[in-house]
Amino acid sequence: MLLAAFSALYLSVSAQITVTNATFPVAGDTLRFAYDESPVGFNPATPPGGNQIWNFSTLSADNTDEMLYKAANSGTHAADFPGAELVLPGATGETYFNVTNSKMEVQGYAGADPAGFGLDVSTPFTPSLIERRSPMNFFDINSQQSNLNLTFPTDQPPLDALFAGLPVNVDSMRVAVTTNRVEAVDAWGTCQIPGGQYPVLRQKRTDYVSTGIEVYVSLFPGFGSWVDLSTLIGSGGGGGLGDVIGTDTTVTYRFYSGTEKEEIAVATMSNDLSSVERMRFKRNQVTTATPDINAPGNAGITAFPNPAIDWVRFDCTNLPQEDYTLKIFNIIGKVVWKENYQLSGTRSIRVELDHFKKGTYLYSLSDKKGNVIGTKRLVVLKP
């Protein structure tokens, strides 16, 4: 009996994997993912502990993506990030990474500004924001703080129009984006996804992203001071700038294997952690059929115009009579707009984009059972 007890203990302990830097991407690697935009019936937020099974094998591939990592010196803004080893081109810009034996960290970003003002930036994270660590083991707990500081002149669109109505002269604006990241490897076990299952470590990541804005107010030529924007415009004022100020909290559960470079699954949780808003998972040769939306019996949705500026029209076809939900997500999977409709046959839905910032979004139509009719990209441009 004693031997059996020791054997059981050994098997339990040996099942815990260690994730090493062998899973860090290198130049030339393409990481392939699929996304379930309306996951229902999955629970990644099980209590901490070992020897668990997370069954995500019935996830749907609403859309797919590929991330091609390149040598940093091939990037358009490589000169701004000396020491970077990798660059990841994306829909809105380039992300540069520093890679060592113990960590893979985001060194900086160049492209559309992360605050959403429709301006181009090239800025480092200070210090670099750690994305992956090695080795990763059960019980690991880490935290860090990183900052992005952006300064813009206010005599160019769209900022010139935003500040035109203020009773003072605003020369420039600076945006401070602070990320406080807390990570805990709190569970291990087996993660099942479409096309495979893997021994994994589960990491709970909580990002607190705070945005503050200051403006430089000239009292008279040669003299001025930096002023917190909220004291000038109040909450929600300033052409919507007030809506940017504050802290957003994002919780994700991330499942890492010791052999695959992709995360096996990443679950983005609702604010109260009661449900999953989006699931990204390793794409194991998952193909997403693109139906002919005009064929009888095939329901579909498209957006026109796309890219859109002031408004977009969603054209729905071949819909059985039912209640549907139309959602628009930002690039990190957060729902930024949704509405319920009773639809049948062919219908068009117009959505005004006055409150949308420039960038790439996803739109999704689902029925009352959560079945997704279609999920596609929407690009919003602003003059």
Long-range contacts (C-beta under 8 A, 24 or more apart in sequence): 12-50, 12-51, 15-50, 15-51, 15-188, 15-189, 15-199, 16-50, 16-137, 16-138, 16-188, 16-201, 17-188, 17-199, 17-200, 17-201, 17-257, 17-258, 18-135, 18-136, 18-137, 18-258, 19-134, 19-135, 19-136, 19-137, 19-201, 19-256, 19-257, 19-258, 20-134, 20-135, 20-136, 20-258, 21-101, 21-102, 21-104, 21-134, 21-135, 22-258, 22-259, 23-132, 23-134, 23-256, 23-257, 23-258, 23-259, 23-260, 23-261, 24-99, 24-104, 24-132, 24-134, 24-261, 25-67, 25-69, 25-86, 25-104, 25-261, 26-69, 26-86, 26-99, 27-69, 27-70, 27-71, 27-85, 27-86, 28-69, 28-70, 29-68, 29-69, 29-261, 30-66, 30-67, 30-68, 30-69, 31-66, 31-67, 31-69, 31-261, 31-262, 32-64, 32-65, 32-66, 32-67, 32-262, 32-282, 32-283, 33-64, 33-65, 33-66, 33-67, 33-262, 33-280, 33-281, 33-282, 33-283, 34-59, 34-61, 34-62, 34-63, 34-64, 34-65, 34-194, 34-280, 34-281, 34-282, 34-283, 34-286, 34-288, 35-61, 35-62, 35-63, 35-64, 35-65, 35-278, 35-279, 35-280, 35-281, 35-333, 35-375, 36-60, 36-61, 36-62, 36-278, 36-279, 36-281, 37-62, 37-63, 37-278, 37-327, 37-329, 37-333, 37-362, 37-364, 37-372, 37-375, 38-62, 38-327, 38-364, 38-366, 38-370, 38-372, 39-267, 39-276, 39-278, 39-279, 40-370, 42-267, 42-276, 42-279, 44-202, 44-253, 44-255, 44-265, 44-267, 44-269, 44-276, 45-253, 45-267, 45-269, 45-273, 46-187, 47-187, 48-186, 48-187, 49-186, 49-187, 50-138, 50-187, 50-188, 50-189, 51-188, 51-189, 52-187, 52-188, 52-189, 52-190, 52-202, 53-189, 53-190, 53-192, 54-189, 54-190, 54-191, 54-192, 54-200, 54-202, 54-255, 54-265, 55-192, 56-191, 56-192, 56-193, 56-194, 56-265, 56-279, 56-281, 57-192, 57-193, 57-194, 57-197, 58-194, 59-193, 59-194, 59-265, 59-279, 59-281, 60-372, 61-194, 61-283, 61-286, 61-287, 61-288, 62-288, 62-364, 62-372, 62-374, 62-375, 63-288, 63-362, 63-375, 63-376, 63-377, 64-283, 64-286, 64-288, 69-97, 72-96, 72-97, 75-110, 76-110, 77-110, 77-122, 80-108, 80-110, 80-122, 80-124, 81-107, 81-108, 81-110, 81-124, 83-107, 84-108, 91-331, 91-360, 91-379, 92-331, 92-359, 92-360, 97-131, 98-128, 101-134, 102-133, 102-134, 103-130, 103-132, 103-133, 103-134, 104-130, 104-131, 104-132, 105-129, 105-130, 105-131, 106-130, 106-131, 109-148, 112-358, 112-359, 113-150, 113-152, 113-175, 114-148, 114-177, 115-150, 115-175, 115-177, 115-211, 115-213, 115-244, 116-244, 116-357, 116-358, 116-359, 117-152, 117-158, 117-159, 117-175, 117-357, 118-158, 118-357, 118-358, 118-382, 119-152, 119-156, 119-159, 121-150, 123-148, 123-149, 123-150, 124-148, 125-179, 129-179, 129-181, 130-181, 136-185, 136-201, 136-203, 136-256, 137-185, 137-201, 138-185, 138-187, 138-188, 138-201, 139-185, 139-186, 140-183, 140-184, 140-185, 140-203, 141-183, 141-184, 141-185, 142-182, 142-183, 143-180, 143-181, 143-182, 143-183, 144-180, 144-181, 145-178, 145-179, 145-180, 145-181, 146-178, 146-179, 146-181, 147-176, 147-177, 147-178, 147-179, 148-175, 148-176, 148-177, 148-178, 148-179, 149-174, 149-175, 149-176, 149-177, 150-174, 150-175, 150-176, 150-177, 151-175, 154-215, 157-383, 158-239, 158-382, 161-239, 162-238, 162-239, 162-241, 163-215, 163-238, 166-232, 166-233, 168-217, 168-218, 168-219, 168-232, 169-217, 169-218, 170-215, 170-216, 170-217, 170-218, 171-216, 171-217, 171-218, 171-224, 172-215, 172-216, 173-213, 173-214, 173-215, 173-216, 173-229, 174-213, 174-214, 174-215, 174-216, 174-226, 175-211, 175-212, 175-213, 175-244, 176-211, 176-212, 176-213, 176-214, 177-209, 177-210, 177-211, 178-209, 178-210, 178-211, 178-212, 179-207, 179-208, 179-209, 180-207, 180-208, 180-209, 180-210, 181-205, 181-206, 181-207, 181-208, 182-206, 182-208, 191-255, 191-257, 191-264, 191-265, 193-264, 193-265, 193-281, 193-282, 193-284, 194-281, 194-284, 194-286, 195-284, 195-285, 195-286, 196-282, 196-284, 198-255, 198-257, 198-259, 198-260, 198-264, 199-257, 199-258, 200-255, 200-256, 200-257, 200-264, 201-255, 201-256, 202-253, 202-254, 202-255, 203-253, 203-254, 203-255, 203-256, 204-251, 204-252, 204-253, 204-254, 205-251, 205-252, 205-253, 205-254, 206-249, 206-250, 206-251, 207-249, 207-250, 207-251, 207-252, 208-247, 208-248, 208-249, 209-247, 209-248, 209-249, 209-250, 210-246, 210-247, 211-244, 211-245, 211-246, 211-247, 211-248, 212-245, 213-241, 213-244, 213-245, 240-355, 250-332, 250-334, 268-332, 268-333, 268-334, 277-333, 277-334, 277-335, 278-329, 278-333, 280-333, 293-317, 293-318, 294-318, 299-373, 299-374, 300-373, 300-374, 301-363, 301-365, 301-373, 301-374, 301-376, 302-376, 303-363, 303-376, 303-378, 306-377, 306-378, 306-379, 307-379, 307-380, 307-381, 308-353, 308-378, 308-379, 308-380, 308-381, 309-353, 309-380, 309-381, 309-382, 309-383, 310-352, 310-353, 310-354, 311-350, 311-351, 311-352, 311-353, 312-350, 312-351, 312-353, 312-378, 312-380, 313-348, 313-349, 313-350, 313-351, 314-348, 314-349, 314-350, 314-351, 314-363, 314-365, 315-346, 315-347, 315-348, 316-343, 316-346, 316-347, 316-348, 316-349, 316-365, 316-373, 317-345, 317-346, 318-345, 318-346, 319-343, 319-344, 319-345, 319-346, 319-347, 319-373, 320-344, 321-345, 322-367, 322-368, 323-367, 323-368, 324-365, 324-366, 324-367, 324-368, 324-373, 325-365, 325-366, 325-367, 325-368, 326-363, 326-364, 326-365, 327-363, 327-364, 327-365, 327-366, 328-361, 328-362, 328-363, 328-364, 328-378, 329-361, 329-362, 329-363, 329-364, 330-359, 330-361, 331-359, 331-360, 331-361, 331-362, 333-362, 336-361, 353-380, 356-380, 357-382, 358-382
